[in-house]
Every structure is written in structure tokens, then in C-alpha cells.
């Protein structure tokens, strides 16, 4: 289901009364999530010719969009018991594979202008758009006679993000 979630086309269905379906589809298959945000009422929905009961305030996962594999309201496990378990993936590093997924970025980033301006850094949790990335763009124009101009200037950035891409005079700094 990982490839379907990361490479699939996403569509949504609103069943009303706070019940939704999110479908991820590729040529190989599809996976679905049913969500019931109604805090008091279970929902019975018809999806692709089959009926499903989605308990109140829960999410159902259907890896093939047919059979429910997991529902958050149907967990019958003690959650306070901690068990230390070895990470089996560390023993088989050859089975771990990195997959690159291109992301199409529209609008302001490509046009080199933002949707709004702020005089402070904005927390990523406050940003809701097409990407899970937070973009900060700044522009500084200097003339040869500016007092801070030097032949050997340094760009200093204080940040804790995962990555930084910087361009000076249209050239990428590596």
C-alpha cells in the first residue's frame, strides 16, 4: 500500500454527516480510508457496491478498497504495556529501499513570489497548502557601492529544517 499512498492519485467522497472516503489509486491498485468525524453516530455507507459500517469518531483502512483491515475504534489491545522489540529492518538493510517521489509545486514557488508576506518566521504547522514544505523566500539587492559589499561574502542561515536551498544571482549554492 506504500506505493499507492505515495504515488497514487487522490480523490475524496463526502457521504455527509462528517463521513468521508479518501481513495488513493495507481494502475496497480487502490487503497481507501473511511473517516467518520461524527462523535456520536456510527455510519453505514455504500462504496463501490458494498456496505461498510464506520463507527463514530474512527478511521477505517481498506488496503484494497474492499476489505477493512483496520479501524481505530475496533482496537482491543492494552495500550499501556510497553514491549521492547528489535527492529528487524536493521538486520536486513538490503531490504530497505529509498524511493524518490517527484512533487509538482504550483504557483508562488515557481513564480518566485509568495502568497503573503510576514516580518517573522511562521511555524510550518500554520501552513496549509498543496505541499508539506514550508518555503521562505528572501531577496536582497546590493549595489557595488553598498557598505556591506565584499568580494568574498558569506551567507549565514540559522535554521533547524531538513534542507536548505540557496541561490545567489541565480546560481545554486551547494
Secondary structure by P-SEA (a helix, b strand, c coil): cccccccbbbbbbbcccccbbbbbbccccbbbbbbbccccbbbbbbcccbbbbbccccccccccccccccccccccccccbbbbbccccccccccbbbbbbbbbbccccccccccccccbbbbcccccccccbbbbbbbbbbcccccccccbbbbbbbccccbbbbbccccccc
